[in-house]
Amino acid sequence: MSPREVAITPFEGQKPGTSGLRKKVNVFRQPGYLEAFVQSVFDTQADLRGGTLVLGGDGRFFNRQAIQVILRMAAANGIARILVGRAGILSTPAASAVIRRHGAQGGLVLSASHNPGGPDGDFGIKFNVGNGGPASESVTEAIYQRTTRIDRYRVFDYHDLDLDHVSLQHINSMAVEVIDPVDDYAALLETLFDFDAIRALIRRPDFRFRFDAMHAVTGPYAKRLLIEMLGAPHDAVINAEPKEDFGGHHPDPNPAHAEELYRETVLEGRLDFAAASDGDGDRNMILGKDIAVSPSDSLAVLAANATLVPGYAKGIAGVARSMPTSRAADAVAAGLELACFETPTGWKFFGNLLDAGRITLCGEESYGTSSAHVREKDGLWAVLFWLNLLAAKPGETVASLLDAHWRRFGRHYYSRHDYEAVDGKVAAAALQRLRDALPGLPGSRIGELVITAADDFAYTDPIDRSVSTGQGLRVVCGEQARVIARLSGTGTEGATVRLYFELFESDPAHQHDDVQARIAPLVDFAERMTGLRAASGRSGPDVVT
């Protein structure tokens, strides 16, 4: 059997963003659109020929169809072996774990993460390299440049394979191994955490616990880990069946989209610990009775207490955070004399630091945290880490852990305000107004705070010395406060403008104030500088986290 070459012309706009190529489903369903991008990956990644590729996704609409297309194309492009998750399912952190455990040359992850699914929703695809992490900027740029001049794709005419049973199948000479999507991942996490201690905690009759899989990919993982392996009651895992449209909901684990879980735990105090993960399983929201954990604080607390967890008992090498993430982790690093790095947004920037052994933990303010065990952020890993901390500190609660942390390191009040689906020109003009003002801001004030620096963040990778510019506008008031503005790379409609606000408080008497009240002067400053609300016709942000 010989492959067939199909002539195509390039599609505009196939440049991967922060987390791969994301578009509406109907864009990906255009004849040749998916094929053009996948062929561009195969054309530029020579190591894949004769090698192993990992393939799977979050189960959203078009996931199965896309996998069948990619299998036929991979065989036609000389891939020797593909590991594909049963039913087409692989969470993003699990895909990273499989790549690393099996020595694969890379992986294609089909997901639009926390974006809505269904026929009218979003779809996405990204290439992960051999270390299990997202492709670097140089790799994604090579793929993008190939998409601008692609003229054909290669494919075998072959029937659809059975994805629903663990099996070994073939397309011509290429082996297709359908694997259990949970096995490798669960085995990895079992090496990191004290499962006996966690088991004792969640079996306690007075410990009320719930995990919301949001009808997304973590359902099978949560059932295996939390129920089967750790003995949680069956009703502790809710919305556990992955659905192509995520049950009609937005699979983004934040107070706005996991509203019921948030209400039960934070507002009504009916649960002691609750958590949720997103569409592809790489994000996490941590809640305790009467309190929500800021993702920035979560990274800091995990770093400060890492030695209580078996996998990190010997200590951690360092910590890294994305630039918009609060400086809570910096305070921990300074206190514990650890290395600390500030990177642009995008998990790919942590990869070199992890591979070089410079850091062990890393995180982003967008509900993402992880460690050197994989090269992606990892939602269930964070949940188990928090459970392990609670198990290792009998009598402590989420609230008491946070209170003790703030007393020791200070509290970084923090919030992100998202303006979604803003007209692209309006968004660009708003940020340009702030950009134009940056040179004149140092020395001026935001209320009683003195602005000490204002710039457009640029990053030089300490490992390979590559430079990334234009990574977000920063207004800094020494160690006291920051205002940050940037465009998100994860949306598929219009532009998403994200404004980040941070205010440091060292006095324990003022560490339990209302967050939005404390940052109000910073919010007013951002509006004066950008005019975003007025220009976009909004009374305020669409989502506040």
C-alpha positions in Angstrom: 0.0 0.0 0.0 1.4 3.4 -1.0 0.4 6.8 0.6 -1.5 9.3 -1.4 -0.4 13.0 -1.8 -3.2 15.5 -1.7 -2.6 19.0 -3.1 -3.6 21.9 -0.8 -3.0 25.6 -0.5 -1.9 27.3 2.7 -4.4 28.5 5.2 -3.9 31.9 6.9 -3.5 32.2 10.6 -2.0 28.8 11.5 0.5 30.4 13.9 0.4 28.6 17.2 -0.3 30.7 20.3 0.6 30.3 23.9 -0.7 26.7 23.9 -0.8 25.6 20.3 -3.2 26.3 17.5 -6.8 27.1 18.6 -9.7 27.9 16.4 -13.4 27.2 16.2 -14.4 23.7 15.4 -15.8 24.7 12.0 -12.4 26.1 11.1 -10.7 22.8 11.8 -13.3 20.9 9.9 -12.5 22.7 6.7 -11.1 20.3 4.1 -7.3 20.2 4.5 -7.1 22.6 7.5 -6.1 20.0 10.1 -4.0 18.2 7.6 -2.0 21.3 6.6 -1.0 21.9 10.2 -0.2 18.3 11.0 1.8 17.9 7.8 3.8 21.0 8.7 4.7 19.3 12.0 5.8 16.2 10.2 7.8 18.2 7.6 9.7 20.1 10.2 10.3 17.5 12.9 12.7 15.0 11.3 13.1 13.0 14.6 9.6 11.7 14.2 10.4 9.7 11.1 11.1 6.2 12.3 10.3 7.2 15.9 7.4 7.1 18.4 4.6 9.6 18.6 2.1 10.0 21.4 -1.4 11.0 20.5 -4.6 11.9 22.4 -6.8 14.7 23.6 -9.4 16.0 26.0 -12.4 14.2 24.4 -14.0 17.4 23.1 -16.1 17.4 19.8 -13.9 16.5 16.8 -11.3 14.7 18.9 -12.0 11.2 17.6 -12.2 12.3 13.9 -9.0 14.3 14.2 -7.2 11.3 15.7 -8.2 9.0 12.8 -6.9 11.6 10.3 -3.6 12.0 12.2 -3.1 8.2 12.4 -3.4 7.8 8.6 -1.1 10.8 8.0 1.5 9.6 10.6 1.7 6.2 8.8 2.2 8.0 5.5 5.0 10.1 6.9 7.2 7.3 8.3 6.2 7.3 11.9 7.1 3.9 13.2 4.9 3.7 16.3 2.0 5.6 17.9 0.8 5.4 21.4 -2.8 6.7 21.5 -5.0 6.9 24.6 -8.1 4.6 24.7 -11.2 6.4 23.3 -8.8 9.1 22.1 -8.3 10.3 25.7 -5.1 11.7 27.2 -5.0 14.5 29.6 -2.2 17.0 28.8 -0.1 16.1 31.9 -0.6 12.4 31.2 0.5 12.9 27.5 3.7 14.5 28.9 4.2 11.6 31.3 3.7 9.0 28.5 6.1 10.8 26.2 8.8 10.8 28.9 8.2 7.2 30.1 8.2 5.7 26.7 11.0 7.8 25.2 8.8 9.1 22.4 10.1 11.7 20.0 7.1 13.9 20.6 3.3 14.1 20.9 0.3 15.7 19.4 -2.2 16.9 22.1 -5.7 17.7 20.9 -7.2 20.2 23.2 -8.4 23.8 23.6 -7.8 23.4 27.3 -10.4 25.4 29.3 -12.2 26.8 26.2 -15.8 25.6 25.6 -16.4 22.5 23.4 -19.1 21.1 21.2 -19.9 21.6 17.5 -20.0 25.4 18.0 -17.1 25.5 20.4 -13.3 25.4 20.1 -10.7 22.9 19.1 -7.0 22.9 19.3 -3.8 21.0 18.6 -0.2 21.5 19.8 3.0 19.7 19.4 5.0 18.5 22.4 8.7 17.7 22.0 10.7 14.8 23.3 11.0 16.1 26.9 7.2 16.0 27.2 6.8 19.7 27.1 5.3 22.2 24.7 7.4 23.0 21.7 9.8 26.0 22.0 9.3 29.2 20.2 11.9 28.2 17.6 10.0 24.9 16.9 6.6 26.5 16.7 8.0 29.2 14.4 9.4 26.6 12.1 6.0 24.8 12.0 4.2 28.1 11.3 6.6 29.0 8.5 5.9 25.7 6.9 2.2 26.3 7.1 2.6 29.4 5.0 4.0 27.5 2.0 2.5 24.0 2.5 1.4 22.6 -0.9 0.5 19.0 -0.1 -0.1 16.4 2.6 0.5 12.7 2.7 -2.0 10.2 3.9 -3.0 6.5 3.7 -6.5 5.6 2.6 -7.4 3.3 5.5 -10.3 2.4 7.6 -10.9 3.9 11.0 -9.1 2.0 13.8 -10.8 0.7 17.0 -9.8 3.3 19.7 -12.1 1.9 22.4 -10.0 -1.2 23.5 -6.4 -1.5 24.6 -4.9 -3.2 21.6 -2.1 -3.4 19.0 -3.1 -2.5 15.4 -1.3 -1.5 12.3 -1.6 0.9 9.4 0.8 -0.5 6.9 4.1 -0.9 8.8 3.2 1.6 11.6 2.3 0.1 14.9 -0.7 1.7 16.7 -0.8 0.9 20.4 -4.1 1.9 22.1 -3.1 2.3 25.7 -5.0 2.8 29.0 -4.8 6.6 29.3 -4.5 6.5 33.1 -1.9 3.7 33.8 1.4 5.5 33.3 0.2 8.7 34.9 -1.2 7.1 38.0 2.0 5.1 38.5 4.0 8.2 38.3 2.0 10.1 40.9 2.1 7.1 43.2 5.9 7.6 43.4 5.5 11.2 44.5 2.9 11.2 47.2 2.2 9.4 50.5 -0.9 7.5 49.3 -1.4 5.9 52.7 -1.5 9.2 54.5 -3.9 10.7 51.9 -6.0 7.6 52.1 -6.4 8.0 55.8 -7.3 11.7 55.5 -10.0 11.3 52.9 -11.5 8.3 54.6 -12.0 10.3 57.8 -15.8 10.8 58.4 -15.3 14.4 59.4 -13.3 15.3 56.3 -15.7 16.5 53.6 -14.1 16.4 50.2 -15.2 16.8 46.6 -13.5 17.0 43.2 -15.3 18.4 40.1 -14.0 17.0 36.8 -16.3 19.4 34.9 -17.3 16.6 32.4 -13.8 16.9 31.1 -10.8 14.7 30.7 -9.9 14.3 34.4 -13.0 12.2 35.1 -11.3 8.8 34.4 -8.1 10.0 36.2 -9.9 11.2 39.3 -12.0 8.0 39.6 -8.9 5.8 39.3 -6.8 7.9 41.7 -9.2 9.3 44.2 -11.9 6.5 44.4 -10.1 3.3 43.3 -6.7 3.9 44.7 -7.3 6.3 47.6 -10.7 5.1 48.7 -12.8 8.3 48.4 -16.5 7.8 48.3 -18.0 7.6 44.8 -19.9 10.8 45.3 -16.6 12.7 46.1 -15.9 12.9 42.3 -18.6 14.7 40.4 -19.2 15.4 36.7 -16.8 12.5 36.0 -18.0 11.5 32.5 -16.1 13.2 29.8 -18.5 14.8 27.3 -17.8 16.3 23.8 -19.4 19.6 24.9 -18.4 19.3 28.6 -22.0 19.0 29.5 -22.7 22.4 28.0 -20.5 24.1 30.5 -17.3 26.1 30.4 -14.6 23.7 31.6 -12.5 26.4 33.3 -11.8 25.8 37.0 -12.4 29.2 38.6 -15.1 30.7 40.8 -17.1 31.9 37.8 -17.4 28.6 36.0 -17.3 26.2 39.0 -19.8 28.3 40.7 -21.6 25.5 42.6 -18.5 24.0 44.1 -17.3 27.5 45.1 -20.6 28.3 46.8 -20.7 25.0 48.7 -17.1 25.3 49.9 -16.2 29.0 50.2 -19.6 30.7 50.8 -21.5 28.0 52.7 -18.6 26.1 54.3 -20.1 22.7 53.7 -16.9 21.2 52.4 -13.5 21.1 54.0 -11.6 20.7 50.8 -12.7 20.9 47.2 -10.9 21.1 43.8 -11.7 21.2 40.1 -9.7 20.8 36.9 -10.2 22.0 33.4 -10.9 20.6 29.9 -7.5 18.9 29.4 -6.6 18.4 33.0 -3.7 20.7 33.4 -5.3 23.4 35.6 -6.5 23.3 39.1 -8.6 25.3 41.5 -8.1 24.7 45.2 -10.8 25.6 47.7 -11.0 25.2 51.5 -13.8 25.8 53.9 -14.6 29.6 53.8 -11.6 30.4 51.6 -10.4 30.1 48.0 -6.7 29.7 47.3 -5.2 32.1 44.8 -3.1 30.1 42.2 -0.2 32.3 43.0 -0.5 31.5 46.7 -0.9 27.8 45.8 2.5 27.7 44.2 4.1 29.5 47.1 2.5 27.3 49.7 3.6 24.1 47.9 7.2 25.5 47.6 7.3 26.4 51.3 6.1 23.0 52.4 7.5 20.7 49.7 9.7 18.7 52.0 6.6 17.3 53.7 5.8 15.3 50.5 7.9 12.2 49.8 8.7 13.0 46.2 10.3 16.3 47.3 11.5 15.4 50.8 15.1 16.0 49.9 14.3 19.6 49.0 13.7 21.5 45.8 16.2 23.1 43.4 14.3 26.2 42.8 11.0 27.7 41.7 9.8 29.6 38.7 6.7 31.6 37.9 5.3 33.4 34.9 5.7 37.1 35.0 2.0 38.0 35.7 1.9 35.5 38.6 2.2 37.2 42.0 5.6 37.4 43.7 4.5 35.2 46.6 6.8 32.4 45.3 9.7 34.9 45.2 9.2 35.6 49.0 9.4 31.9 49.7 12.5 31.5 47.5 14.2 34.4 49.3 13.2 33.0 52.7 14.4 29.5 52.0 17.4 30.6 49.9 16.1 29.0 46.7 16.7 30.0 43.1 13.7 31.9 41.6 13.0 32.7 38.0 10.4 34.9 36.3 9.4 33.8 32.8 6.9 34.9 30.1 3.5 33.3 30.1 3.5 29.8 28.5 4.6 26.5 30.0 7.2 26.0 27.3 9.4 28.6 29.1 9.8 26.4 32.1 11.1 23.5 30.1 14.7 24.5 29.8 14.9 25.3 33.5 13.4 22.0 34.5 15.6 20.0 32.1 18.7 21.8 33.5 17.7 21.0 37.0 17.5 24.7 38.0 14.0 24.4 39.3 11.7 21.8 40.7 8.3 23.6 41.0 6.7 26.1 38.7 3.4 27.8 38.2 1.2 30.4 36.5 -1.5 32.5 37.9 -4.0 31.0 35.4 -4.6 28.0 37.8 -1.6 26.1 36.6 1.1 24.4 38.9 3.4 21.5 38.4 6.9 20.1 39.0 9.8 18.3 37.3 7.8 15.0 37.1 6.3 16.1 33.8 6.8 19.1 31.5 3.2 20.4 31.6 1.1 21.9 34.3 -0.8 19.2 36.2 -4.2 19.7 37.8 -4.5 16.4 39.7 -0.9 16.5 40.8 -1.7 19.8 42.6 -4.8 18.4 44.2 -2.8 15.4 45.6 -0.1 17.7 46.8 -2.6 19.8 48.8 -4.1 16.6 50.2 -0.7 15.3 51.1 0.1 18.6 53.0 -3.2 18.4 54.9 -2.5 14.8 55.8 1.1 15.6 56.9 -0.2 18.4 59.2 -3.0 16.9 61.3 -5.5 19.4 62.6 -4.6 22.0 59.9 -7.1 23.3 57.3 -6.6 25.1 54.0 -7.4 28.4 55.8 -5.0 27.8 58.6 -2.2 26.8 56.2 -2.7 30.0 54.3 -2.9 32.1 57.4 0.4 30.6 58.7 2.0 31.2 55.3 1.0 34.8 55.1 2.2 35.5 58.7 5.6 34.1 57.7 6.1 35.4 54.2 3.5 38.2 53.9 0.4 38.2 51.7 0.3 39.2 48.1 -3.2 40.4 47.4 -3.8 39.4 43.8 -6.5 39.4 41.1 -6.9 39.1 37.4 -9.5 40.9 35.4 -10.4 39.5 32.0 -12.1 41.5 29.2 -13.1 38.8 26.7 -14.0 39.0 23.0 -12.9 42.6 22.8 -12.6 44.1 19.3 -9.0 43.5 18.2 -8.4 47.2 17.3 -10.0 48.4 20.6 -7.8 46.0 22.6 -4.6 47.0 20.8 -5.3 50.7 21.1 -6.0 50.3 24.9 -2.6 48.6 25.4 -0.9 51.0 23.2 -2.0 53.9 25.4 -0.4 52.3 28.3 2.7 51.4 26.3 3.1 55.0 25.2 2.9 56.2 28.8 5.5 53.8 30.3 8.6 56.0 29.9 7.0 58.8 31.9 5.6 56.7 34.8 8.6 56.1 37.0 8.5 58.6 39.9 4.8 59.2 39.7 2.3 57.8 42.1 -0.7 55.4 42.4 -2.2 56.8 45.5 0.5 56.5 48.2 2.5 54.1 46.1 5.5 55.3 44.1 6.1 53.8 40.6 9.7 52.6 40.5 9.7 51.0 37.0 7.6 50.6 33.9 8.4 48.4 30.9 7.4 45.9 28.3 8.7 42.6 29.8 11.5 40.8 27.9 13.1 37.5 28.8 16.5 36.0 28.2 16.5 32.3 28.7 19.3 31.5 31.2 19.9 28.1 29.6 19.9 28.7 25.8 20.1 32.5 25.9 17.1 32.9 23.5 15.3 36.2 23.8 11.5 36.7 24.0 10.2 40.3 23.8 6.9 42.0 24.1 5.7 39.7 26.9 3.5 42.1 28.8 3.3 45.7 30.1 4.5 46.1 33.7 4.1 49.0 36.1 6.0 48.3 39.3 5.9 50.0 42.7 9.0 48.5 44.2 8.2 45.4 46.3 4.7 46.8 47.2 2.6 46.5 44.0 2.4 45.7 40.3 -0.1 46.4 37.5 0.3 44.2 34.4 -1.5 44.2 31.1 -1.3 41.7 28.2 -3.3 40.1 25.5 -4.1 36.4 26.1 -3.1 33.8 23.5 -5.8 31.3 24.3 -9.0 32.7 23.0 -10.5 32.2 19.5 -12.9 35.2 19.3 -11.8 38.8 19.2 -9.1 39.6 21.8 -8.9 38.8 25.5 -7.2 41.6 27.5 -5.9 40.5 30.9 -5.2 43.0 33.6 -3.3 41.7 36.7 -3.1 43.5 40.1 -0.8 42.7 43.0 -0.4 44.4 46.4 1.9 43.2 49.2 0.8 43.3 52.8 3.2 42.4 55.6 1.0 43.2 58.6 -1.0 40.2 59.8 -3.7 42.5 61.1 -4.5 43.5 57.5 -4.0 40.2 55.7 -7.7 39.2 55.6 -9.2 42.2 53.9 -11.4 42.1 50.8 -9.1 41.6 47.8 -11.0 43.8 45.4 -11.2 46.7 48.0 -7.5 46.6 48.6 -6.5 46.6 44.9 -9.1 49.3 43.9 -6.6 52.1 43.5 -4.6 49.9 41.1 -7.7 49.0 39.1 -8.6 52.7 38.8 -5.0 53.5 37.6 -5.3 50.8 34.9 -8.5 52.2 33.6 -7.0 55.8 33.5 -4.0 54.5 31.6 -5.8 52.2 29.1 -9.4 53.5 28.8 -10.3 49.9 28.3 -13.7 50.0 29.9 -14.8 53.1 28.2 -13.4 52.0 24.8 -14.9 48.5 24.9 -18.3 49.7 26.2 -17.9 47.5 29.3 -18.9 48.4 32.8 -16.2 46.1 34.1 -14.3 42.9 33.4 -16.2 39.8 32.1 -14.4 37.5 34.6 -12.6 38.3 37.8 -10.3 35.7 39.4 
